[in-house]
């Protein structure tokens, strides 16, 4: 049986019985023409590519009453699962495997099964298996009604089965166990109750009834083709919904039309227009009031600087509510900041992206993981996707743009960092990004950024423009080469400079590292020529001024040395090496005193 949201109310069922009794007078004349629709469903199965053989993992829980009632319940269920596998192995190319058998800490199996199903779903979301089964005790008297034998969430992952009382024995008992299990499992794949022909999907159990009809096989085939990805990823779910609707459209006539078919059709329509993965009810599953309170406590813990405790408290919610956007965003965020090196962290965030592809903060968190691991290309791709998400929103928060700008800066994508910061004017974080990006451009001699207010570039004949997508690679390579030179690895640095010149033949950044290599090797004339080419392209290239100041100091060209070093201090007052070199140049002159005063004002200490 399927749950209350898909079940006909009792008063309506009674009315339908009366109506169907009247309709059945004419069934003899109407049923034969409808038989023509049956081959179409069978053809849908035969025309689809054959499913690969699959093993479906099943986890089972038995409550205290069931365990007390059924001796060796684990073995009994495993044996029934094996018989169910034999029944579906050929028509559907699937078998069942018992993943684990666990005790369920609950009692009381009387009454409707739907609340028990809800308790099972709350206990275990079952995202790592294909089916979660809950076993409860047998009713006092045997009933042939399927909804008394078991209950499943249509399109869900869970079902509850009652034990059978002692009046059912032998082969009849084994047949009924297989029938009840396959009936409820089929509901989780979208199968409807079937009036004719009699089989496993009949609303009442029959000892002689067995198998799935062709149209039910088509529904099951659609589910098996797209699950389990269709429960967690948007595009596979849409593909499943399209195929499900195709089969449902063949199910016409009084024998099929009703609330079950209407529910499934409505679900397929919701999926087609949804921007996130939907649960069985057609909406992301909501938190209970107690769970909302727990989420608020988790947020408070994180803000109080206790992320480890927050993550531990959040994990049960994250497992139970894979479709809750707030929960999954917070789970990804905490994992990134606590365990960025773990593969599980990246997998968690990427699953969340699959469910909520329009959420920019998820992509920014994944980009941060890539940056931690040095995967700059992947980080750049994630950040561009996050930017598209933000651009698609009419009311994006400025703080998100500032966060994106900071991450673009960490990836050395300066133009994109500046453009993102310009979307969040007035924020301190944006101002910091713009300042640091300007300094980095001067440091590596990149062209000046576009106008922040318009995003347009000012062309210059002496300053070739750099594609934003290539900036990061260039900046990182310049920094790496400088690190090699400072470490004394000039041979490796020379090879890297040659490769950089081939990749960026017009870039003044190449001339900058060439100047540094020549100066290190004592080749003063080539060094001076290379640095002067840099300044011809970008006059405020601070590193070129510093290198020319060092070169002029060593050749006692005092006027040139002082001019270049003063320019360094004007551009980057924090460059202490320029202050120290300039103090040597001003030694014994009237300029030394004012220089010391400027240094004291800048650093609040005396110039050494």
Secondary structure, DSSP 8 states (H G I E B T S, - for coil): -B-GGGS--HHHHHHHHHHHHHHGGGHHHHHHHHGGGHHHHHHHHHHS-----EEEEEEEEEEHHHHHHSTTHHHHHHHHHHHHHHHHHHHH-EEEEEEEEEEE------S-SHHHHHHHHHH---TTSSEEEEEE---SS---BHHHHEEE-TTSSEEEEE---TTS-HHHHHHHHHHHHHHHHHHHTT-----SS-STTSSB--TT--S--HHHHHHHHHHHHHTTGGGT-HHHHHHHHHHHHHHHTT--STTT-SHHHHHHHHHHHHHHH-SS---TTSS-----HHHHHHHHHHHHHHHTT-HHHHHHHHHHHHHH-TT-HHHHHHHHHHHHHH-TT-HHHHHHHHHHHHH-TT-HHHHHHHHHHHHHTT-HHHHHHHHHHHHHHHHT-TT--HHHHHHHHHHHHHTT-HHHHHHHHHTTTT-HHHHHHHHHHHHHHHHHT------TTT-----BTTB----HHHHHHHHHHHHHHHHHHHTT-HHHHHHHHHHHHHHSTT-HHHHHHHHHHHHHTT-HHHHHHHHHHHHHH-TT-HHHHHHHHHHHHHTT-HHHHHHHHHHHHHH-TT-HHHHHHHHHHHTTSTHHHHHHHHHHHHHSS---
